[in-house]
Amino acid sequence: MNATFTKVAGVSFIILSILRLTPYINVTGKWLLYISIAAFFLILYDLMEFVIKRIMASNGLKLSKILFNFRPLFLGCAVMAIIVLPNIKVAISVKEVNTYSDFFTLISLGIAIMLLGFKTEREESTSLEKSKGNEIREFLNSTEGEMIIKKYIEEQSIENNKKLIS
């Protein structure tokens, strides 16, 4: 997702949550439901992006236009949830609003935490592979590594000379 948009949206939600604790903003349950739906679409796009990138990477393919076609769809749905839904007159009880709001909030939070786990796992495996390569390189550049290499080369040289003589 566009990093700037994500940062601005995140800061906006933080400011909104702080203002919610003050008397300066009056937030209704329906409005919070719409915000939760918008957040759900944003995190759903992030999930789709992650899955598509993993599939492409595992198959050795480059990112296709599929991913870029999903971005406007999910961002559009998020914007519509904030702008259009509040202007649609829907007769829904407070209990139902709270239930749906809780659903979208909890599912979005679950997906976000799950994505953090998957992304951390991927980063750890990548850094582990890099560190293994670095450890091998450091060992080979060390005195002990150089001695082992020289000894191996000498043994191979002696063995080759024996084969040539016989």
C-alpha angles and dihedrals in degrees: 000000000000104000095215093051091047093051093047092047091049094049089046092054091049092051090046091052091050092047089050088067091057131066090243095089131045110204121185127207092246092054091051088050090056091048089050091051090050091050089049091056092048093051091042089057090050089052092049090048091051094048094046092048091050092049092047092047094048091050092044093242129140120243109279132210089262090084093048091050091057095054097071091042095055095037089049091051090049092051091046090052090057100038108027105032096058089056095052113092107230124169103221128150123243090245092055091046090053092046094050092042091052090047095053093042094050096043091048091049091048093051091046093051091045090051090050088055094048093046092047090049091051092048092048093051091048093049090045091055090048092048092050089053091047092049091052091047091049091049093050090049092049123094092250092050092049091050092052091049092048091048091050091049091049091050091049091047092051091047092050091049091051090052091050093049095049 
